[in-house]
Amino acid sequence: MKLTNLLAGAAVLALMAAPALAQDLTAVSFGGAYGAAQKEHMIDPYMAETGAKVLFEDYSGGIAEIKAQVEAGNIQWDVVDIEVIDLERACSEGLLEVIPRDILPAGDDGVAAEDDFFPAALANECGVGVIFWSIIYAYSSETIGGEEPSTIGDFFDTAKFPGKRAMRKRPQVNLEWALIADGVAANEVYDVLSTDEGQARAFAKLDTIRDDLVWFDSWSQAPQLLNDGGAVMVQSANGRIFGAIKDDGRPFKMVWDNNVFDLDVWAIVKGTPNLDQALDFVKFATGTKPLSGMQDVAYGPTRRSGSALVDPAITEDLPTAHIDEGLKADGIFWADFGESLGEKFNEWLLK
């Protein structure tokens, strides 16, 4: 046998024996303190353990960018942190991969994953829960003196509490809050909102504060608007305000009345060429220790074993301590009505 053939054969054997190099991965989430916590507890440890390079980018939520990539067959993102309120629709429209449950590791206490995760965290086959979180509103004690707001009704009461209100520019939560402020019981909100009359009622209530509304696209803008006086009350993910209070010493206060609580999950974009690597990342990032790290920004872990690692000093700052005051976001409702209400909302904005 010629020497060149021997060398070629040896090279092939060496490649077969060598471990496969980890591929690069693009993960997308919401930035700010939330993204920083994910980077510290999920992204960086995963790269250190596997040698993979993870490009970690920000987006403002929703499914429009995911849908555009899938429909164009031009997948730019592999793994996405998506709100469950959007997950149902994205999964039903075939925009996400199914994540097999048997890849998920047991908790650090040895409990099997399907028993360790809270049921809502595994309720949809296209996602694995990362956090429990709430949408609340907040105000600054430097701006509002005397009587302080304490209800969703106060958010809509510009006579009692004059000034701008800031809300995320999408129908989700805004329409629920509008109906609650108009007297609809929280447990009847989605039944009412499923009717034409209920939708008209919600938009009519938003009309009452239309001239005092400031819109934003990303949760990272919420504390900034409160801080610079752009609004006297801001709708926000609870962790954003917690971070501003804890890390920046801001005199902000959160109102938990009728908070809309939900989960975020890691999901995988349909058609990614890096499916195996994406599944490996989800497996790692939803282990007990990575999930428990999200307490840094006051979001509750989705595993019972992770809850055992939460610092008791911040328990009252977690959404799980305020579920009785809140409304669970209905992802199935928004999967059914998201497109039509999105169109109505955009039409309402242009009036």
C-alpha positions in Angstrom: 0.0 0.0 0.0 1.3 3.4 -0.9 2.4 5.8 1.9 -0.2 8.4 0.7 -3.0 5.8 1.1 -1.8 4.9 4.6 -1.7 8.6 5.6 -5.1 9.2 4.2 -6.5 6.2 6.0 -5.0 7.3 9.2 -6.5 10.8 8.8 -10.0 9.4 8.3 -9.6 7.2 11.4 -8.4 10.2 13.4 -11.4 12.2 12.4 -13.8 9.4 13.3 -12.2 9.1 16.7 -12.1 12.8 17.5 -15.0 14.4 19.3 -17.3 16.5 17.1 -16.6 20.2 17.5 -19.4 22.2 19.0 -21.2 24.4 16.4 -21.9 28.0 16.8 -25.4 28.9 17.9 -27.5 32.1 17.8 -29.8 32.6 20.9 -32.2 35.5 21.1 -33.8 37.1 24.2 -35.0 40.4 25.7 -31.8 42.1 26.7 -31.3 44.4 29.7 -30.8 42.9 33.2 -32.8 39.8 32.1 -30.5 39.1 29.3 -27.5 39.7 31.5 -28.8 37.2 34.0 -29.3 34.6 31.2 -25.8 35.3 29.9 -24.3 34.8 33.4 -26.2 31.7 34.3 -26.9 30.0 31.0 -24.9 31.3 28.0 -21.5 31.7 29.5 -21.5 28.4 31.5 -22.8 26.6 28.4 -19.9 28.0 26.3 -17.4 27.1 28.9 -18.6 23.5 29.2 -19.1 22.8 25.5 -16.7 25.0 23.7 -19.5 26.3 21.5 -19.7 29.9 20.6 -23.1 31.4 21.3 -24.1 34.7 19.6 -26.6 36.2 22.0 -28.8 38.9 20.5 -31.8 41.0 21.7 -35.3 41.3 20.2 -38.5 42.9 21.4 -40.7 39.8 21.5 -43.6 38.6 19.4 -43.5 36.1 16.5 -43.2 38.4 13.4 -39.5 38.0 13.0 -39.6 34.2 13.6 -42.4 33.9 11.1 -40.5 35.9 8.5 -37.4 33.7 8.8 -39.3 30.4 8.6 -41.5 31.5 5.7 -38.5 32.8 3.8 -36.5 29.6 4.6 -33.7 31.9 5.9 -33.2 30.9 9.5 -31.0 33.4 11.4 -31.9 32.4 14.9 -31.6 29.0 16.5 -33.0 29.4 20.1 -35.5 32.0 21.1 -36.8 33.1 24.5 -40.5 33.5 23.8 -43.4 34.5 26.0 -46.0 31.8 26.5 -48.6 34.3 25.4 -47.0 34.1 22.0 -45.8 30.4 22.1 -49.2 28.8 21.5 -49.7 30.7 18.2 -46.1 30.2 17.1 -46.2 26.5 17.7 -49.6 26.0 16.1 -48.4 27.8 13.0 -45.5 25.5 12.7 -42.8 28.1 13.4 -41.1 26.1 16.2 -39.5 22.7 16.6 -41.0 20.1 19.0 -38.6 19.7 22.0 -38.6 16.0 23.2 -39.1 15.8 27.0 -36.7 12.9 27.3 -33.7 15.1 26.6 -34.3 17.2 29.8 -32.1 16.4 32.8 -33.3 15.4 36.2 -33.2 18.1 38.9 -30.2 18.4 41.0 -32.1 16.5 43.7 -32.5 13.6 41.4 -36.2 14.1 40.6 -37.2 13.4 37.0 -37.6 16.4 34.8 -41.3 15.9 34.2 -41.9 15.8 38.0 -39.5 18.6 38.8 -40.8 21.2 36.4 -44.1 22.9 37.3 -46.7 21.7 34.8 -47.1 25.0 33.0 -43.5 25.0 32.1 -43.9 21.9 29.9 -47.5 22.4 28.8 -46.6 23.2 25.2 -44.5 20.7 23.2 -42.5 23.5 21.5 -41.1 25.1 24.7 -39.4 24.5 28.0 -40.1 27.0 30.8 -37.4 29.4 31.9 -39.2 31.8 34.3 -42.4 32.8 35.9 -42.8 36.5 35.4 -45.5 39.2 35.7 -46.5 42.4 34.0 -47.1 45.0 36.6 -47.1 48.8 36.6 -44.8 51.0 38.6 -44.4 54.6 39.7 -41.8 56.8 41.3 -42.3 58.1 44.8 -40.4 61.2 43.7 -43.2 61.9 41.1 -46.3 60.8 42.9 -46.7 62.1 46.4 -49.6 61.9 48.9 -52.0 59.2 48.0 -50.4 56.5 45.9 -51.9 54.3 43.2 -52.7 50.8 44.1 -55.1 49.3 41.5 -55.4 48.9 37.8 -58.3 51.4 38.0 -55.8 54.0 39.3 -53.6 53.4 36.2 -56.6 54.6 34.1 -57.6 57.4 36.4 -55.9 60.5 35.0 -58.0 62.9 37.1 -56.9 61.4 40.4 -53.3 60.8 39.1 -52.5 63.2 36.3 -49.6 62.5 33.9 -48.5 60.2 31.1 -48.8 56.4 31.2 -46.4 54.2 29.3 -47.5 50.9 27.8 -46.0 48.3 25.6 -47.2 48.7 22.0 -49.2 45.5 21.6 -52.7 44.5 22.5 -51.8 41.8 24.9 -52.3 42.8 28.6 -53.4 46.3 27.5 -56.9 45.0 26.6 -57.1 42.8 29.6 -56.3 45.7 31.9 -58.7 48.0 30.1 -61.6 45.6 30.8 -60.6 45.1 34.4 -60.4 48.9 34.9 -63.9 49.0 33.3 -65.3 46.7 35.9 -64.9 43.2 34.4 -63.9 40.5 36.9 -60.5 39.0 36.2 -61.9 35.5 35.8 -64.3 36.8 33.1 -61.9 38.9 31.1 -61.1 36.4 28.3 -64.8 35.4 27.9 -65.7 39.1 27.5 -62.7 39.8 25.2 -63.7 37.0 22.9 -66.8 38.9 21.8 -67.1 41.9 19.5 -68.8 43.9 22.2 -66.1 43.1 24.7 -63.4 44.1 22.3 -65.1 47.4 21.6 -65.5 48.0 25.4 -61.7 47.4 25.9 -60.8 49.9 23.2 -63.3 52.4 24.5 -61.6 52.2 27.9 -58.2 52.7 26.3 -59.7 55.8 24.6 -60.2 57.4 28.0 -56.4 57.7 28.4 -55.4 57.8 24.8 -54.0 61.4 25.0 -51.9 60.4 28.0 -50.3 57.3 26.6 -46.7 56.8 25.7 -45.8 53.7 23.7 -42.7 51.6 23.9 -41.5 48.5 22.1 -39.0 46.8 24.5 -39.3 46.2 28.3 -35.9 47.7 28.7 -37.5 51.1 28.0 -40.0 50.9 30.9 -37.7 51.9 33.8 -36.0 54.5 31.6 -39.3 56.2 30.9 -40.1 56.3 34.6 -36.6 57.5 35.5 -36.5 60.4 33.0 -40.1 61.5 33.7 -41.4 60.4 30.4 -44.3 58.9 32.3 -45.6 58.9 35.8 -46.7 55.2 35.6 -45.2 52.5 33.4 -46.3 49.1 32.5 -43.4 46.7 33.0 -42.1 43.2 33.4 -41.6 43.0 37.2 -37.9 42.2 36.9 -37.1 45.4 35.1 -38.4 47.5 38.0 -36.8 45.2 40.6 -33.5 45.7 38.9 -33.8 49.5 38.8 -34.6 49.4 42.6 -32.0 46.9 43.6 -29.1 47.9 41.3 -29.7 51.6 40.7 -31.4 52.6 43.9 -34.3 54.1 42.1 -37.3 55.1 44.3 -39.8 53.0 42.3 -42.7 51.1 43.6 -44.5 48.2 42.0 -48.3 47.7 41.9 -49.2 44.0 41.8 -53.0 44.4 41.6 -54.2 42.3 38.7 -50.7 41.6 37.4 -50.8 39.4 34.3 -48.4 36.6 35.0 -47.0 34.1 32.5 -43.9 32.1 31.7 -41.1 32.5 29.2 -39.7 29.5 27.5 -36.7 28.5 25.4 -38.0 27.5 22.0 -36.2 26.4 18.8 -36.9 28.0 15.4 -38.3 25.5 12.9 -35.8 24.5 10.3 -32.7 25.6 12.1 -29.6 23.8 10.6 -28.3 23.6 14.2 -31.1 21.5 15.7 -28.9 19.1 17.7 -26.8 21.9 19.2 -30.0 23.9 19.9 -31.5 20.9 21.8 -28.3 20.5 23.7 -28.4 24.2 24.7 -32.0 23.9 25.9 -31.1 20.8 27.9 -28.3 22.7 29.6 -30.0 26.0 30.2 -33.1 24.5 31.8 -31.2 22.6 34.5 -31.7 23.4 38.1 -28.8 25.7 38.7 -29.1 27.8 35.5 -32.9 28.3 36.2 -32.3 29.3 39.8 -30.0 32.1 38.7 -33.0 34.0 37.3 -33.8 35.1 40.9 -31.1 37.7 40.3 -33.8 39.7 38.4 -36.8 38.6 40.5 -38.1 35.9 38.2 -39.3 32.6 39.6 -37.6 29.4 38.4 -39.8 26.8 36.6 -38.4 23.8 38.5 -39.2 22.9 42.0 -35.5 22.1 42.6 -34.7 25.6 41.5 -37.2 27.1 43.9 -35.3 25.5 46.7 -32.3 27.6 45.8 -34.1 30.9 45.9 -32.9 33.4 48.5 -35.8 33.8 51.1 -35.0 37.6 51.2 -36.4 38.1 47.7 -39.3 35.6 47.8 -41.9 38.5 48.1 -40.4 40.1 45.0 -41.1 37.0 42.8 -44.3 36.7 40.8 -45.1 33.4 42.5 -45.8 35.4 45.7 -48.5 37.4 43.9 -50.4 34.9 41.9 -53.5 35.3 44.0 -53.6 39.0 43.0 -53.0 38.2 39.3 -54.5 36.9 36.1 -52.8 34.1 34.2 -52.2 35.2 30.6 -54.2 32.9 28.3 -51.9 31.8 25.5 -54.7 29.8 23.8 -56.9 32.8 23.6 -54.1 34.9 22.1 -53.3 32.0 19.6 -56.9 32.3 18.5 -57.4 36.0 18.6 -53.9 37.4 18.4 -53.9 38.2 14.7 -57.3 39.8 14.5 -56.8 41.8 17.7 -53.4 42.8 16.5 -55.0 44.3 13.4 -57.7 46.0 15.4 -55.1 47.4 17.8 -53.0 48.8 14.9 -56.1 50.4 13.4 -56.9 51.9 16.7 -53.4 53.4 17.0 -53.8 55.1 13.6 -57.1 56.8 14.5 
